[in-house]
Amino acid sequence: MDLLLGFLFGIVSGLVANFFSPAFSEWVVRSISRLLHWADKERFDLTGTWEQTCLEPTPGQPTVLREVKERVELRQLGVTVKGEGATTIDPRNFTYTMRVTRSMVFGSYNKRGQRGNITGSGMIQLILNGGSTQMDGHATWFDSDTDKIESSKVTWRRL
C-alpha cells in the first residue's frame, strides 16, 4: 500500500512540476517510462534519438524523388509516443503524436518550415523490429506541388 501511495504521489508531483519546469517534467516522463519497462521486460521503449529516411518529390520537379533525412527525438510513456524532428534539406520542423499497439507505431505529424513557409500534416505507420533498433513503414501526406496525396516508404534507425 505504501508503494502504491508513493507511486501515485510521484505521478501527481510530476504533473504539478510540469507547470514549473519542462526539464523536470521530461525527467519524470523518462523515469516513469523506465519503471514501466523494468516492470514488463517485453515492453519496448522508443524514447531516444532516431534518424528517419524517406523519399519525397523535389520542389519544382515533382517527378524527381530525393532522399531526405530527419533527426527525431522521441519520448514514450506507456502507449503514447511524442516527438520532435528536423530536416537539413529545406529545413522543416516536425512534431509527432503516435500510439503503440504491439509492435505497430502509428499516428500523425505536423510540419512547419523553419521560416514558417512550409506547413502541412500527414500520417505515419511503422512496424518495430525485434531489437527495437529500427522501424519500417510508410508516411502519407498531401503534396501541394502535385496536388495529390503522396506516400513514401520510411525507415527509422535508433542512433
GROMACS elastic network, one bead per residue, 0.5 to 0.9 nm:
[ bonds ]
;  ai    aj funct       b0    kb
    1     4     6  0.51516   500
    1     5     6  0.62855   500
    1     6     6  0.86185   500
    2     5     6  0.51086   500
    2     6     6  0.60781   500
    2     7     6  0.85482   500
    3     6     6  0.50726   500
    3     7     6  0.61164   500
    3     8     6  0.86226   500
    4     7     6  0.50635   500
    4     8     6  0.61534   500
    4     9     6  0.85133   500
    5     8     6  0.51099   500
    5     9     6  0.60230   500
    5    10     6  0.85223   500
    6     9     6  0.50408   500
    6    10     6  0.61551   500
    6    11     6  0.87721   500
    7    10     6  0.50586   500
    7    11     6  0.64210   500
    7    12     6  0.88118   500
    8    11     6  0.51453   500
    8    12     6  0.62629   500
    8    13     6  0.85105   500
    9    12     6  0.51729   500
    9    13     6  0.59868   500
    9    14     6  0.84840   500
   10    13     6  0.50585   500
   10    14     6  0.60862   500
   10    15     6  0.86857   500
   10    28     6  0.84426   500
   11    14     6  0.50256   500
   11    15     6  0.63104   500
   11    16     6  0.87571   500
   11    28     6  0.81032   500
   11    32     6  0.84332   500
   12    15     6  0.51163   500
   12    16     6  0.63060   500
   12    17     6  0.85682   500
   13    16     6  0.51465   500
   13    17     6  0.60164   500
   13    18     6  0.85579   500
   14    18     6  0.61390   500
   14    24     6  0.78275   500
   14    25     6  0.60780   500
   14    27     6  0.89721   500
   14    28     6  0.59200   500
   14    29     6  0.80541   500
   15    18     6  0.51372   500
   15    19     6  0.73568   500
   15    25     6  0.74891   500
   15    28     6  0.88686   500
   16    19     6  0.58132   500
   16    20     6  0.72635   500
   16    25     6  0.88402   500
   17    20     6  0.50266   500
   17    21     6  0.58365   500
   17    22     6  0.77818   500
   17    24     6  0.67077   500
   17    25     6  0.61235   500
   17    28     6  0.89477   500
   18    21     6  0.56205   500
   18    22     6  0.57337   500
   18    23     6  0.84423   500
   18    24     6  0.71180   500
   18    26     6  0.83264   500
   19    22     6  0.73573   500
   19    25     6  0.83758   500
   20    24     6  0.82946   500
   20    25     6  0.85111   500
   21    24     6  0.52906   500
   21    25     6  0.62403   500
   21    26     6  0.87254   500
   22    26     6  0.61377   500
   22    27     6  0.86644   500
   23    26     6  0.51151   500
   23    27     6  0.63807   500
   23    28     6  0.87961   500
   24    27     6  0.50157   500
   24    28     6  0.62643   500
   24    29     6  0.87208   500
   25    28     6  0.50744   500
   25    29     6  0.62753   500
   25    30     6  0.86904   500
   26    29     6  0.51551   500
   26    30     6  0.62398   500
   26    31     6  0.85859   500
   26    75     6  0.85807   500
   27    30     6  0.51570   500
   27    31     6  0.60713   500
   27    32     6  0.86286   500
   28    31     6  0.50552   500
   28    32     6  0.61394   500
   28    33     6  0.84698   500
   29    32     6  0.52531   500
   29    33     6  0.60731   500
   29    34     6  0.86397   500
   29    75     6  0.78497   500
   29    76     6  0.78666   500
   29    77     6  0.65308   500
   30    33     6  0.50084   500
   30    34     6  0.61511   500
   30    35     6  0.85749   500
   30    47     6  0.77621   500
   30    75     6  0.74871   500
   30    76     6  0.78117   500
   30    77     6  0.77126   500
   31    34     6  0.51436   500
   31    35     6  0.61656   500
   31    36     6  0.86834   500
   32    36     6  0.61876   500
   32    37     6  0.85825   500
   32    77     6  0.71721   500
   32    78     6  0.87451   500
   33    36     6  0.51841   500
   33    37     6  0.62230   500
   33    38     6  0.86017   500
   33    45     6  0.72682   500
   33    47     6  0.83082   500
   33    75     6  0.86790   500
   33    76     6  0.66197   500
   33    77     6  0.52791   500
   33    78     6  0.68017   500
   34    38     6  0.60005   500
   34    39     6  0.85311   500
   34    45     6  0.78332   500
   35    38     6  0.50291   500
   35    39     6  0.61358   500
   35    40     6  0.86461   500
   36    39     6  0.51113   500
   36    40     6  0.62287   500
   36    41     6  0.85053   500
   36    43     6  0.78396   500
   36    77     6  0.84058   500
   36    78     6  0.73329   500
   37    40     6  0.51770   500
   37    41     6  0.56347   500
   37    42     6  0.77065   500
   37    43     6  0.57025   500
   37    44     6  0.65944   500
   37    45     6  0.67926   500
   37    78     6  0.89600   500
   38    41     6  0.58098   500
   38    43     6  0.85956   500
   39    43     6  0.87050   500
   40    43     6  0.55542   500
   40    44     6  0.86760   500
   41    44     6  0.73490   500
   43    78     6  0.89242   500
   43   102     6  0.87411   500
   44   103     6  0.87834   500
   44   131     6  0.89577   500
   44   132     6  0.68102   500
   45    48     6  0.85456   500
   45    75     6  0.85461   500
   45    76     6  0.64830   500
   45    77     6  0.83658   500
   45    78     6  0.86344   500
   45   132     6  0.78127   500
   46    49     6  0.87157   500
   46    50     6  0.89702   500
   46    74     6  0.65527   500
   46    75     6  0.67809   500
   46    76     6  0.59358   500
   46    81     6  0.76490   500
   46   132     6  0.73999   500
   46   133     6  0.87953   500
   46   158     6  0.86399   500
   47    73     6  0.74724   500
   47    76     6  0.52806   500
   47    77     6  0.85327   500
   47    81     6  0.80578   500
   47    83     6  0.89751   500
   48    72     6  0.82575   500
   48    73     6  0.56749   500
   48    74     6  0.53449   500
   48    75     6  0.66781   500
   48    76     6  0.88401   500
   48   158     6  0.74267   500
   48   159     6  0.78992   500
   49    71     6  0.71021   500
   49    72     6  0.57305   500
   49    74     6  0.63733   500
   49   157     6  0.86534   500
   49   158     6  0.60482   500
   49   159     6  0.55799   500
   50    70     6  0.82512   500
   50    71     6  0.58840   500
   50    72     6  0.50780   500
   50    73     6  0.63182   500
   50    74     6  0.74627   500
   50    85     6  0.89590   500
   50   133     6  0.89410   500
   50   134     6  0.87083   500
   50   156     6  0.61585   500
   50   157     6  0.54081   500
   50   159     6  0.53389   500
   51    69     6  0.66757   500
   51    70     6  0.55773   500
   51    72     6  0.60240   500
   51    73     6  0.88378   500
   51    85     6  0.89418   500
   51   155     6  0.80369   500
   51   156     6  0.54164   500
   51   157     6  0.52625   500
   51   158     6  0.64425   500
   51   159     6  0.67200   500
   52    68     6  0.81286   500
   52    69     6  0.55613   500
   52    70     6  0.50545   500
   52    71     6  0.63995   500
   52    72     6  0.72010   500
   52   154     6  0.66787   500
   52   155     6  0.55535   500
   52   157     6  0.65317   500
   52   158     6  0.89535   500
   53    67     6  0.68700   500
   53    68     6  0.57406   500
   53    70     6  0.65287   500
   53   153     6  0.85186   500
   53   154     6  0.56221   500
   53   155     6  0.53245   500
   53   156     6  0.64828   500
   53   157     6  0.84962   500
   54    66     6  0.82996   500
   54    67     6  0.57256   500
   54    68     6  0.54732   500
   54    69     6  0.66677   500
   54    70     6  0.86018   500
   54   138     6  0.87100   500
   54   139     6  0.83441   500
   54   152     6  0.62520   500
   54   153     6  0.61261   500
   54   155     6  0.67787   500
   55    65     6  0.59796   500
   55    66     6  0.54050   500
   55    68     6  0.60576   500
   55    69     6  0.89039   500
   55   151     6  0.87627   500
   55   152     6  0.58582   500
   55   153     6  0.71715   500
   55   154     6  0.76410   500
   56    59     6  0.89857   500
   56    62     6  0.84727   500
   56    64     6  0.83224   500
   56    65     6  0.52960   500
   56    66     6  0.55950   500
   56    67     6  0.66533   500
   56    68     6  0.71516   500
   56   150     6  0.83583   500
   56   151     6  0.82131   500
   56   152     6  0.68728   500
   57    60     6  0.85378   500
   57    61     6  0.69081   500
   57    63     6  0.63421   500
   57    64     6  0.57020   500
   57    66     6  0.62517   500
   57    67     6  0.89882   500
   57   143     6  0.86791   500
   57   145     6  0.85042   500
   57   146     6  0.87194   500
   57   150     6  0.88904   500
   58    61     6  0.51708   500
   58    62     6  0.54185   500
   58    63     6  0.74657   500
   58    64     6  0.56802   500
   58    65     6  0.56674   500
   58    66     6  0.60068   500
   59    62     6  0.62116   500
   59    64     6  0.87960   500
   59   145     6  0.70816   500
   60   145     6  0.73284   500
   61    64     6  0.56305   500
   61    65     6  0.83344   500
   61   145     6  0.86522   500
   62    65     6  0.72282   500
   62   145     6  0.67310   500
   62   146     6  0.64222   500
   63   146     6  0.89465   500
   68    87     6  0.72439   500
   68    88     6  0.80726   500
   68    89     6  0.67518   500
   69    86     6  0.86084   500
   69    87     6  0.60470   500
   69    88     6  0.73086   500
   69    89     6  0.79136   500
   70    85     6  0.62854   500
   70    86     6  0.54077   500
   70    88     6  0.71349   500
   70    89     6  0.88756   500
   70    94     6  0.89737   500
   71    84     6  0.84314   500
   71    85     6  0.53394   500
   71    86     6  0.56801   500
   71    87     6  0.66305   500
   71    88     6  0.88479   500
   72    83     6  0.65948   500
   72    84     6  0.55733   500
   72    86     6  0.67190   500
   72    87     6  0.89887   500
   72    94     6  0.83431   500
   72    95     6  0.89873   500
   73    82     6  0.84225   500
   73    83     6  0.53594   500
   73    84     6  0.54977   500
   73    85     6  0.62023   500
   74    81     6  0.66556   500
   74    82     6  0.57087   500
   74    84     6  0.68322   500
   74    85     6  0.86051   500
   74    96     6  0.84163   500
   75    80     6  0.82882   500
   75    81     6  0.56154   500
   75    82     6  0.53861   500
   75    83     6  0.60509   500
   76    79     6  0.70762   500
   76    80     6  0.56820   500
   76    82     6  0.65169   500
   76    83     6  0.86723   500
   76    99     6  0.89978   500
   77    80     6  0.54117   500
   77    81     6  0.65155   500
   77    82     6  0.87098   500
   78    81     6  0.80030   500
   78    99     6  0.89145   500
   78   100     6  0.83127   500
   79    98     6  0.83738   500
   79    99     6  0.53723   500
   79   101     6  0.71631   500
   80    97     6  0.76152   500
   80    98     6  0.60564   500
   80   100     6  0.65349   500
   81    96     6  0.77551   500
   81    97     6  0.61086   500
   81    99     6  0.57148   500
   81   100     6  0.73731   500
   81   105     6  0.84481   500
   81   107     6  0.89765   500
   82    95     6  0.74949   500
   82    96     6  0.53194   500
   82    98     6  0.61647   500
   82    99     6  0.85327   500
   83    94     6  0.80641   500
   83    95     6  0.56866   500
   83    97     6  0.68621   500
   83    98     6  0.86147   500
   84    93     6  0.71974   500
   84    94     6  0.55274   500
   84    96     6  0.62207   500
   85    92     6  0.82675   500
   85    93     6  0.56840   500
   85    95     6  0.64749   500
   85    96     6  0.81694   500
   86    91     6  0.68108   500
   86    92     6  0.55647   500
   86    94     6  0.60546   500
   86    95     6  0.89988   500
   86   114     6  0.89368   500
   87    90     6  0.71193   500
   87    91     6  0.52111   500
   87    92     6  0.54854   500
   87    93     6  0.68083   500
   87    94     6  0.84105   500
   88    92     6  0.75093   500
   89    92     6  0.78999   500
   90   113     6  0.76077   500
   90   114     6  0.85466   500
   91   112     6  0.88259   500
   91   113     6  0.60462   500
   91   114     6  0.57717   500
   91   115     6  0.83524   500
   92   111     6  0.64864   500
   92   112     6  0.55058   500
   92   114     6  0.52852   500
   92   115     6  0.83853   500
   92   116     6  0.86848   500
   92   118     6  0.74204   500
   92   119     6  0.86039   500
   93   110     6  0.82389   500
   93   111     6  0.55616   500
   93   112     6  0.53014   500
   93   113     6  0.61007   500
   93   114     6  0.63858   500
   94   109     6  0.65456   500
   94   110     6  0.55656   500
   94   112     6  0.65585   500
   94   113     6  0.87890   500
   94   121     6  0.89892   500
   95   108     6  0.85090   500
   95   109     6  0.54650   500
   95   110     6  0.53942   500
   95   111     6  0.66110   500
   95   112     6  0.88519   500
   96   107     6  0.73977   500
   96   108     6  0.60064   500
   96   110     6  0.67927   500
   97   106     6  0.84437   500
   97   107     6  0.57553   500
   97   108     6  0.56069   500
   97   109     6  0.62799   500
   97   110     6  0.89090   500
   98   105     6  0.65157   500
   98   106     6  0.52465   500
   98   108     6  0.63297   500
   98   109     6  0.83194   500
   98   124     6  0.83012   500
   98   125     6  0.89013   500
   99   104     6  0.82473   500
   99   105     6  0.56752   500
   99   106     6  0.55843   500
   99   107     6  0.61910   500
  100   103     6  0.68645   500
  100   104     6  0.57042   500
  100   106     6  0.66622   500
  100   107     6  0.89260   500
  101   104     6  0.52302   500
  101   105     6  0.65087   500
  101   106     6  0.82927   500
  102   105     6  0.82243   500
  103   126     6  0.83549   500
  103   127     6  0.57396   500
  103   128     6  0.52430   500
  103   129     6  0.76351   500
  103   130     6  0.84894   500
  104   125     6  0.72349   500
  104   126     6  0.56968   500
  104   128     6  0.62901   500
  104   135     6  0.89243   500
  105   124     6  0.80533   500
  105   125     6  0.58159   500
  105   127     6  0.62016   500
  105   128     6  0.73478   500
  105   135     6  0.85163   500
  106   123     6  0.76334   500
  106   124     6  0.55355   500
  106   126     6  0.61300   500
  106   127     6  0.86838   500
  107   122     6  0.87036   500
  107   123     6  0.57784   500
  107   124     6  0.54941   500
  107   125     6  0.66241   500
  108   121     6  0.72960   500
  108   122     6  0.56788   500
  108   124     6  0.58497   500
  108   125     6  0.86903   500
  109   120     6  0.85462   500
  109   121     6  0.55447   500
  109   122     6  0.53890   500
  109   123     6  0.60836   500
  109   124     6  0.74056   500
  110   119     6  0.74824   500
  110   120     6  0.58223   500
  110   122     6  0.65372   500
  110   123     6  0.88671   500
  111   118     6  0.73757   500
  111   119     6  0.53154   500
  111   120     6  0.52749   500
  111   121     6  0.59102   500
  111   122     6  0.83830   500
  112   115     6  0.80576   500
  112   116     6  0.58759   500
  112   117     6  0.70856   500
  112   118     6  0.53249   500
  112   120     6  0.67682   500
  112   121     6  0.88538   500
  113   117     6  0.51537   500
  113   119     6  0.62581   500
  114   117     6  0.72976   500
  114   118     6  0.80371   500
  115   118     6  0.78884   500
  116   119     6  0.71727   500
  120   141     6  0.78463   500
  120   142     6  0.76043   500
  120   143     6  0.85131   500
  121   140     6  0.88466   500
  121   141     6  0.63141   500
  121   142     6  0.75160   500
  122   139     6  0.69886   500
  122   140     6  0.54727   500
  122   142     6  0.70880   500
  123   138     6  0.83615   500
  123   139     6  0.56820   500
  123   140     6  0.52429   500
  123   141     6  0.65569   500
  124   137     6  0.75392   500
  124   138     6  0.58663   500
  124   140     6  0.63922   500
  124   141     6  0.89498   500
  124   154     6  0.88686   500
  125   136     6  0.82665   500
  125   137     6  0.55692   500
  125   138     6  0.56083   500
  125   139     6  0.65870   500
  125   140     6  0.88340   500
  126   135     6  0.57375   500
  126   136     6  0.52184   500
  126   138     6  0.66183   500
  126   139     6  0.86374   500
  126   154     6  0.82014   500
  126   155     6  0.84238   500
  126   156     6  0.86896   500
  127   134     6  0.84591   500
  127   135     6  0.53055   500
  127   136     6  0.54489   500
  127   137     6  0.61606   500
  128   131     6  0.81218   500
  128   132     6  0.60643   500
  128   133     6  0.77288   500
  128   134     6  0.60587   500
  128   136     6  0.67850   500
  128   137     6  0.89882   500
  129   132     6  0.55174   500
  129   133     6  0.67285   500
  129   134     6  0.56809   500
  129   135     6  0.60381   500
  129   136     6  0.80037   500
  130   133     6  0.78633   500
  130   134     6  0.85102   500
  131   134     6  0.76031   500
  132   135     6  0.76736   500
  132   158     6  0.80342   500
  133   156     6  0.82764   500
  133   157     6  0.59230   500
  133   158     6  0.51187   500
  133   159     6  0.83117   500
  134   155     6  0.71232   500
  134   156     6  0.54636   500
  134   158     6  0.61685   500
  135   154     6  0.82163   500
  135   155     6  0.58109   500
  135   157     6  0.66247   500
  135   158     6  0.86810   500
  136   153     6  0.75238   500
  136   154     6  0.58595   500
  136   156     6  0.63579   500
  136   157     6  0.88370   500
  137   152     6  0.84547   500
  137   153     6  0.57122   500
  137   154     6  0.53667   500
  137   155     6  0.65925   500
  137   156     6  0.86842   500
  138   151     6  0.66520   500
  138   152     6  0.54824   500
  138   154     6  0.52563   500
  138   155     6  0.82593   500
  139   150     6  0.83696   500
  139   151     6  0.55665   500
  139   152     6  0.54614   500
  139   153     6  0.65356   500
  139   154     6  0.65434   500
  140   149     6  0.69537   500
  140   150     6  0.56777   500
  140   152     6  0.66186   500
  141   148     6  0.84996   500
  141   149     6  0.55707   500
  141   150     6  0.54223   500
  141   151     6  0.64308   500
  141   152     6  0.89881   500
  142   146     6  0.86044   500
  142   147     6  0.71229   500
  142   148     6  0.58090   500
  142   150     6  0.59347   500
  142   151     6  0.86885   500
  143   146     6  0.56815   500
  143   147     6  0.56084   500
  143   148     6  0.55954   500
  143   149     6  0.59966   500
  143   150     6  0.62164   500
  144   148     6  0.70630   500
  144   149     6  0.88007   500
  145   148     6  0.80523   500
  146   149     6  0.82872   500
  146   150     6  0.85272   500
